[in-house]
């Protein structure tokens, strides 16, 4: 792991919310399963669907796209990063952060900017348009993750890029899910 290990929180936006669960490290499939089980336990078995789906999508982004990887199985490297779930007065906040290659930041920003300021109806139309397109360059899926997160949160998604050095940038996604 890089020198950023145990320092991810310094790149996250300040939150006026109660921490429910955080994890920092390698995101294997087993870690994703464990994280969601722990989150359900912390929430007393309650599983708000939008919160869980959004959190899993954020974690999958770390697992699949982090510039910092570790090959724990000998088969394929998985991403390293930070995930946290917080509870505010009226909303849950699901946050993820990981390193991305600085050379990819503009492409990622362009993809993220497609969801900013759109209504849920516009986001659904964008989702359907993206289904018809080939996967974006570098995508391990159909390029629907950010759009899906924006739909689930009603467009309440924030993206932050913090340059670390010429090679890597810390990428943070904060998704705000209404409790009602």
C-alpha positions in Angstrom: 0.0 0.0 0.0 1.1 3.5 -0.6 2.0 6.1 2.1 -1.7 7.2 1.9 -2.8 4.2 3.9 -4.6 5.3 7.0 -4.7 8.9 5.7 -7.7 8.7 3.4 -9.9 10.7 5.7 -7.9 13.8 5.3 -9.1 14.0 1.7 -12.8 13.6 2.5 -15.1 16.5 2.9 -16.0 17.5 6.5 -19.2 15.7 7.5 -21.8 16.9 10.0 -23.0 13.3 10.5 -22.5 10.3 12.8 -20.2 7.7 11.5 -21.9 4.3 11.0 -19.2 2.3 9.4 -15.9 2.9 7.6 -13.3 0.7 6.0 -10.0 1.5 4.5 -7.9 -1.1 2.6 -8.1 -3.7 -0.1 -11.6 -4.2 -1.5 -12.0 -7.9 -2.4 -15.4 -9.5 -3.0 -15.3 -10.9 0.5 -14.7 -7.4 1.9 -17.6 -6.0 0.0 -19.9 -8.7 1.4 -18.5 -8.2 5.0 -18.9 -4.4 4.7 -22.6 -4.7 3.8 -23.2 -7.3 6.5 -21.6 -5.1 9.1 -23.6 -2.1 7.9 -26.8 -4.0 8.3 -25.8 -5.0 11.8 -24.9 -1.4 12.7 -28.3 -0.3 11.5 -30.1 -2.9 13.5 -30.9 -5.1 10.5 -32.6 -2.2 8.7 -31.5 -2.1 5.0 -32.6 1.0 3.2 -32.3 -0.2 -0.4 -31.0 3.0 -1.9 -28.3 3.3 0.7 -27.1 -0.3 0.2 -27.2 -0.2 -3.6 -25.4 3.1 -3.7 -22.8 2.0 -1.2 -22.1 -1.2 -3.1 -21.7 0.7 -6.3 -19.3 3.1 -4.7 -17.3 0.2 -3.3 -17.3 -1.6 -6.7 -15.7 1.6 -8.2 -12.9 1.3 -5.8 -12.5 -2.4 -6.3 -12.4 -2.1 -10.1 -10.9 1.3 -10.8 -8.5 2.3 -8.1 -5.0 3.2 -9.3 -3.7 1.6 -6.1 -4.1 -2.2 -6.3 -3.1 -5.3 -4.5 -3.1 -8.9 -5.9 -4.3 -10.8 -2.9 -5.5 -14.0 -4.8 -2.7 -14.3 -7.4 -5.4 -14.0 -10.1 -6.1 -10.3 -10.5 -5.4 -7.1 -8.6 -8.2 -5.4 -6.7 -8.4 -1.8 -5.7 -7.4 -0.1 -2.4 -9.4 2.8 -1.0 -11.7 4.1 1.6 -15.5 3.7 2.1 -17.7 5.2 4.8 -21.4 5.5 5.6 -22.6 8.3 7.8 -26.0 9.2 9.2 -27.1 12.8 9.2 -30.3 14.3 10.5 -32.3 13.9 7.3 -29.9 11.8 5.1 -27.4 9.0 4.9 -24.1 9.9 3.3 -22.1 7.2 1.5 -18.6 8.2 0.7 -15.8 6.5 -1.2 -12.3 7.5 -2.1 -9.4 6.1 -4.0 -6.5 7.0 -6.1 -6.9 7.4 -9.8 -4.3 8.1 -12.4 -3.9 11.8 -13.0 -3.9 11.1 -16.7 -7.5 9.9 -16.4 -8.9 12.7 -14.3 -10.3 14.8 -17.2 -12.1 11.8 -18.6 -13.5 10.9 -15.2 -14.6 14.6 -14.6 -16.3 14.6 -18.0 -18.2 11.4 -17.1 -19.1 12.8 -13.7 -20.3 16.1 -15.1 -22.9 14.3 -17.2 -24.9 13.7 -14.0 -24.5 17.1 -12.3 -27.6 19.2 -12.2 -29.9 16.8 -13.9 -33.3 15.7 -12.8 -34.1 12.1 -12.1 -36.1 12.0 -15.3 -33.1 13.3 -17.3 -30.8 10.9 -15.5 -33.0 7.9 -16.5 -33.0 9.1 -20.1 -29.2 9.4 -19.9 -29.1 5.9 -18.4 -31.1 4.5 -21.3 -28.9 6.3 -23.9 -25.8 4.9 -22.3 -27.3 1.3 -22.5 -27.2 1.7 -26.3 -23.6 2.9 -26.4 -20.4 0.8 -26.2 -18.8 0.9 -22.8 -16.6 4.0 -22.2 -12.9 3.7 -22.6 -11.4 2.0 -19.5 -14.8 0.8 -18.2 -15.2 -2.7 -16.8 -19.0 -2.4 -17.2 -21.4 -0.4 -19.3 -20.5 3.0 -17.8 -23.7 3.2 -15.8 -22.4 3.3 -12.2 -22.3 7.1 -11.8 -25.6 7.5 -13.5 -27.2 4.8 -11.3 -25.8 6.5 -8.2 -27.2 9.8 -9.3 -30.6 8.3 -10.0 -30.7 6.6 -6.6 -29.8 9.8 -4.8 -32.1 12.1 -6.8 -29.0 13.8 -8.2 -27.4 14.5 -4.8 -23.9 13.4 -5.7 -20.7 15.3 -5.2 -17.3 14.5 -6.8 -13.9 15.8 -5.6 -10.5 15.5 -7.1 -7.4 16.1 -4.9 -4.1 16.1 -6.7 -1.5 14.0 -4.9 1.4 14.1 -7.4 1.9 14.1 -11.1 0.9 10.4 -11.3 -2.1 10.1 -9.0 -5.1 12.1 -7.8 -7.4 11.2 -4.9 -11.0 10.8 -6.2 -13.8 11.1 -3.7 -17.5 10.5 -4.4 -20.1 11.5 -1.8 -23.7 10.3 -2.3 -26.5 11.8 -0.2 -29.6 9.5 0.3 -32.7 11.0 1.9 -33.9 9.0 4.9 -37.6 9.5 4.0 
